[in-house]
Amino acid sequence: MLDAQIEKGRVVDIYRKIAPSYDLWARLTESRARDRCLELAAIQNGEDVLEVAVGTGLAFERILATNPSGRNEGIDLTEAMLIRAQRKAARSGTKNYRLRVGDAYDLDFPDDSFDVLINNYMFDLLPQQDFPTVLAEFRRVLRPGGRLAMVNMAKGERWYNGIWQRIYRISPALLGGCRSVSLLPQLEACGFRQTRREYMSQLTFPSEIVFGIVGDL
Ligand SMILES: C[S@@+](CC[C@H](N)C(=O)[O-])C[C@H]1O[C@@H](n2cnc3c(N)ncnc32)[C@H](O)[C@@H]1O
């Protein structure tokens, strides 16, 4: 597996530039995996939900539609992405949400705060060596029995899926720093149970959806 080529310090710069065109890309190549992630999370109205790396709010607006009476928190490193998420959230009809700048490595929430944590297309830009640290942070803020659902760029199952990894090798920034990752073994090592993985390809872009429930280590 290729390791991340974009340091954390450059992420905000890259996503500030990508923000205006992000939704078009995301709807064309990632929307089905994002939908499936929310299906697996099975959010019930009234739950405490955190989305880490909300981006422009494509999943967050759906979370608000499902959970108008619950608590909905969203964080992202990049303010330019959050501004777009804020616009979508403002149209949702609920005021039960908060969006703010935050870092997945150091979540500003007490232990056992959430029933559900959603995180899409973020691990694929983090260094592999940081996966256990960030997953442990996700686990910390989830309650026992809490559900984690995530989507990331995956290794393609067909020859034509490989084009994206080749683009990444030429210019990581063109893909927003995202490369293929595989999260399921990491989830299990971090104490998530009833784990599952699904693979999807949309317009040749390969994604994996992974799901797990907080169990005892
Ligand atoms: C490819 S976008 C995905 C956005 C959104 N989750 C989606 O699926 O549309 C990656 C996002 O991760 C955010 N990000 C990267 N590293 C982060 C970190 N350490 N903490 C919080 N957000 C981060 C970036 O700012 C960017 O908005």
The ligand as a MOL file (V3000), in Angstrom:
LIG
                    3D

  0  0  0     0  0            999 V3000
M  V30 BEGIN CTAB
M  V30 COUNTS 27 29 0 0 0
M  V30 BEGIN ATOM
M  V30 1 C -11.8420 14.0860 0.5920 0
M  V30 2 S -12.5150 15.2490 1.7230 0 CHG=1
M  V30 3 C -13.9310 14.3660 2.3490 0
M  V30 4 C -15.0160 15.2690 2.8650 0
M  V30 5 C -16.3030 14.5650 3.2930 0
M  V30 6 N -16.0720 13.6390 4.3570 0
M  V30 7 C -16.9400 13.8560 2.1320 0
M  V30 8 O -17.0170 12.6300 2.1110 0
M  V30 9 O -17.3700 14.5400 1.2090 0 CHG=-1
M  V30 10 C -11.3570 15.1450 3.0580 0
M  V30 11 C -11.6910 16.0960 4.1890 0
M  V30 12 O -10.9490 15.6700 5.3420 0
M  V30 13 C -10.5780 16.8190 6.0560 0
M  V30 14 N -9.4750 16.4360 6.9540 0
M  V30 15 C -8.2540 15.9800 6.6120 0
M  V30 16 N -7.5240 15.6990 7.7040 0
M  V30 17 C -8.3240 15.9710 8.7690 0
M  V30 18 C -8.1330 15.8870 10.1680 0
M  V30 19 N -6.9770 15.4810 10.6990 0
M  V30 20 N -9.1600 16.2470 10.9750 0
M  V30 21 C -10.3310 16.6870 10.4490 0
M  V30 22 N -10.5560 16.7990 9.1220 0
M  V30 23 C -9.5680 16.4390 8.2880 0
M  V30 24 C -10.1930 17.8130 4.9590 0
M  V30 25 O -10.1580 19.1300 5.4340 0
M  V30 26 C -11.3040 17.5500 3.9470 0
M  V30 27 O -12.4160 18.3810 4.1710 0
M  V30 END ATOM
M  V30 BEGIN BOND
M  V30 1 1 1 2
M  V30 2 1 2 3
M  V30 3 1 2 10
M  V30 4 1 3 4
M  V30 5 1 4 5
M  V30 6 1 5 6
M  V30 7 1 5 7
M  V30 8 2 7 8
M  V30 9 1 7 9
M  V30 10 1 10 11
M  V30 11 1 11 12
M  V30 12 1 11 26
M  V30 13 1 12 13
M  V30 14 1 13 14
M  V30 15 1 13 24
M  V30 16 1 14 15
M  V30 17 1 14 23
M  V30 18 2 15 16
M  V30 19 1 16 17
M  V30 20 1 17 18
M  V30 21 2 17 23
M  V30 22 1 18 19
M  V30 23 2 18 20
M  V30 24 1 20 21
M  V30 25 2 21 22
M  V30 26 1 22 23
M  V30 27 1 24 25
M  V30 28 1 24 26
M  V30 29 1 26 27
M  V30 END BOND
M  V30 END CTAB
M  END
